[in-house]
Amino acid sequence: MAQVDDLRRQQGLRRRFETMGLDVGLLPGGRSLLVTLPVGPEPFASPQGPRVVRAVRFFTVGHDRIKCVAPRALFHVPLVRIVDCETPADLEARIRAAWAQRLDALERAGRWLAGLGVELEAPQGAPQWCIPLGLEDERARAIAVEPDRVILPSRGPLSGVPLARAEDRVFAPGPCSSATDLELAVTARLEEMARGRRRAPARRQASDAADLPAPKSLHRAAVLVVGSHLAGDRAVHESLRLRGFEVRASHSMADALDAFRERSFELVLAEARLDRGDGIELIPAIRALPGIQELPVALVDDRPREGRRSAARAAGASAYLTGPLDGARIAGALVQLAAADRRRFTRYARALSVSWRGCDEPGVSATIGRGGMFVKTQAATPLRTRYAIHLAEAGATLGVDAELSYRLPEAGARPEGPEGVGLRFYGFEVGDEAAWIDYLARLAPLTARPTPASRAPS
């Protein structure tokens, strides 16, 4: 029965692509479609410079996701969800947005490596940095695609050593002050894994990500983990990443509050004991930050303490978790918190000019916040694209990638209030998010205009 349902979905997907005018074929085995998508003339950025692409080829994964296979560089982009794409332009926009996210992570990884003094090397066309390791096998290179995480090479100490899961090859080296520190941390990890695998051959296990739902959008909820133990717990970090979170770690309460001045997090996971103080103190401190309304904060204690549990509840903690830590359990709890319908960020009434590609007349914002904005416009707006926010009084323009959250009025509804779109941010240009937060901080003394909770662009 399941095979019949899969075949029916595949046939429906094929008709959908053919209706778009795309070239569609079957991969060997008949379980996936191979599709060629012509794309527009705008070049794709890459570490080696802009590259013009005439067409993208991808195969389907299930009935709602695709994997790009050509040009070769796009193979490095994770699975792209296409369930709500109705036109070739929607498909192209989704692929370009996923590619832009990959390049943004790569740029941040490049700054991290350059700060350590690593000589950057990028394979032709590939969105990744290679890290020389000084091993006997000179072709053994670690790969960095985002800050503070590297992919271990299959050559060198791990040559011929089977790993139980693909994510076992991902390594967070921890604090490093130089290229030498990074090289030592990576090579020590390689030797440690090689010794362990040779002593106890790995049995095949299903990844704990196998049954995870596909992300509903390109937006990756940012979670801040706070505390010396949580900051170094790679298992927790990887479990969160596998469930669609973007993870950043802070070792202290002061570092955590500083992090909020650079970007906006939607969840906080903090140890119940921070420095010499109590993690409960972090909850009101976060809510006092400009632009924060009610951010979910989960506290992690090393063992159950009823007094601290009651104090955490009274302070407004969203969850009280106890050790020993289990990555999947904590990640599952945070997924539920992320799905909760709550207003995380304050919205301010502010009229700003907002423009985007293909728009002849800029829209005007009605409300703005850390995570999004409502823009009054009658123009067509793409599902996802790059927007320019013009701050006239500051003489600056900020660039942000955003996706359409909702449109007013809804289809068939009578117009009540302004006509426009709710936008949800999922990536600023380098440095622009800190400038946006600083701009909102100057609006903090003003009263945010109330809007219905069901319409929350953040």
Number of C-alpha atoms within 10 A of each C-alpha: 6 7 9 9 10 14 16 13 15 21 14 13 18 23 14 14 20 13 12 14 14 16 14 18 14 14 13 9 6 11 15 20 22 20 22 18 20 17 18 12 11 11 13 14 15 18 18 12 9 11 14 12 15 13 15 18 20 22 20 24 16 14 20 17 17 24 20 23 16 14 14 12 17 23 17 16 19 15 18 23 23 18 13 12 15 13 14 17 17 16 21 18 18 21 23 19 22 19 22 18 18 19 20 19 16 21 20 16 21 22 15 16 22 14 12 16 13 19 13 14 14 15 12 11 15 15 25 26 24 19 25 18 21 13 14 9 11 11 13 21 20 22 19 25 22 22 17 18 16 22 21 22 20 17 16 21 20 21 11 10 18 15 19 16 15 10 15 13 17 18 20 19 18 15 11 14 11 14 19 14 14 22 20 15 17 22 18 12 17 20 14 13 18 19 14 13 16 12 9 8 12 14 10 10 9 11 13 13 13 8 8 11 9 13 15 12 17 20 17 18 19 21 23 23 28 29 23 17 12 21 21 19 16 18 16 20 23 22 21 23 18 17 21 22 24 17 20 18 22 20 19 23 22 14 13 21 15 12 17 17 17 16 18 20 22 21 23 25 25 32 29 24 19 19 13 7 12 13 23 25 15 26 22 13 12 21 16 12 14 21 27 22 17 18 22 24 26 27 25 24 20 13 10 13 12 9 8 16 20 12 13 22 13 10 14 16 20 18 18 21 21 18 11 10 16 12 16 19 13 19 22 14 13 24 17 9 19 18 8 10 10 16 18 22 24 23 30 21 18 18 15 19 19 21 19 17 12 10 13 9 13 19 22 19 21 20 24 26 25 26 24 23 25 30 25 22 20 13 14 10 18 16 18 22 17 19 20 16 21 18 16 10 7 8 7 11 17 18 20 22 21 25 24 18 19 17 18 20 15 10 8 6 8 9 11 8 8 14 15 22 25 24 26 24 24 20 21 20 12 14 12 18 20 17 17 22 21 15 14 20 16 11 17 16 9 10 11 17 13 11 10 6 10 9 14 24 25 24
